[in-house]
Amino acid sequence: MKQLLSKTTLISVVSLAFTLNVYAFEGPRPHEKRKPPKEAYEACVNKEEGEIVTIETPRGDLINATCIILEEELVARPEKRPKEDRE
């Protein structure tokens, strides 16, 4: 009986550790909104809502964007998203 209880406890602890590990490395959930990258916020520093700005992507592409208010902060919203984000 003691051995059965010990095996059951071990299996439970391993299962819990595995489950917590999976959740720790999980990306944003489908129902959660992704935040814009820091470049989108930086592009609108000292700008006003509605101003047109240009953002350089990590790949070096230039994207035209418009400064909008998102969650009480000014952020650049691209006119067209980069191709790699649409896939």
TINUSE-998384 format. One line per 4 residues: number of its first residue (from 1); their letters; for each residue x, y, z of C-alpha. Coordinates in Angstrom, 1 decimal. Example, Ala and Ser with C-alpha at 12.3 -4.5 7.8 and 13.67 -1.06 7.14 Angstrom:
1	as	12.3 -4.5 7.8 | 13.7 -1.1 7.1 .
This chain:
1	mkql	0.0 0.0 0.0 | 2.8 2.4 0.9 | 4.6 1.7 -2.4 | 1.4 2.3 -4.4 .
5	lskt	0.8 5.6 -2.6 | 4.5 6.6 -3.3 | 4.1 5.8 -7.0 | 0.8 7.7 -7.2 .
9	tlis	2.4 10.8 -5.5 | 5.4 10.6 -7.9 | 3.2 10.4 -11.0 | 1.1 13.4 -9.7 .
13	vvsl	4.2 15.5 -9.0 | 5.7 14.8 -12.5 | 2.4 15.5 -14.2 | 2.0 18.8 -12.4 .
17	aftl	5.6 19.8 -13.2 | 5.1 19.0 -16.9 | 1.8 20.9 -17.0 | 3.4 24.0 -15.4 .
21	nvya	6.4 23.8 -17.8 | 4.0 23.8 -20.8 | 2.2 26.9 -19.6 | 5.4 28.7 -18.8 .
25	fegp	6.6 28.5 -22.5 | 3.3 29.1 -24.1 | 2.9 32.1 -26.4 | 0.0 34.5 -26.3 .
29	rphe	-3.3 32.8 -26.2 | -5.6 33.3 -29.2 | -8.1 35.4 -27.3 | -5.3 37.7 -26.0 .
33	krkp	-4.3 40.8 -28.0 | -0.7 41.1 -29.0 | 1.0 44.4 -28.0 | 2.7 46.5 -30.8 .
37	pkea	6.5 46.3 -30.8 | 8.4 49.1 -29.1 | 9.3 50.6 -32.5 | 5.6 51.4 -33.0 .
41	yeac	5.5 53.4 -29.8 | 8.9 55.1 -30.5 | 7.8 56.2 -33.9 | 5.0 58.3 -32.4 .
45	vnke	7.1 60.1 -29.7 | 6.4 63.8 -30.0 | 3.7 63.2 -32.6 | 0.0 63.7 -32.6 .
49	egei	-2.8 61.3 -33.4 | -3.3 61.0 -37.1 | 0.3 61.9 -38.1 | 2.0 59.7 -40.7 .
53	vtie	5.3 58.1 -39.7 | 7.7 55.5 -41.2 | 8.8 52.4 -39.2 | 11.8 50.3 -40.1 .
57	tprg	11.3 46.6 -39.5 | 14.0 44.3 -38.1 | 14.6 43.1 -41.7 | 15.2 46.7 -42.8 .
61	dlin	11.9 47.2 -44.7 | 10.2 50.6 -44.3 | 6.5 50.7 -43.4 | 4.2 53.7 -43.5 .
65	atci	2.0 54.0 -40.4 | -0.4 56.3 -38.8 | -0.2 57.3 -35.1 | -3.3 56.2 -33.2 .
69	ilee	-4.3 56.1 -29.6 | -4.3 52.5 -28.3 | -5.0 51.9 -24.6 | -4.3 55.5 -23.8 .
73	elva	-0.9 55.5 -25.6 | 0.1 56.9 -29.0 | 1.3 54.0 -31.3 | 2.0 53.6 -35.0 .
77	rpek	-0.5 51.4 -36.8 | 0.9 50.2 -40.2 | -1.1 50.8 -43.3 | -0.2 47.3 -44.4 .
81	rpke	1.3 44.6 -42.2 | 4.6 43.0 -43.2 | 4.2 39.7 -45.1 | 5.7 37.6 -42.4 .
85	dre	2.9 38.6 -39.9 | 0.1 37.5 -42.2 | 1.3 33.8 -42.5 .
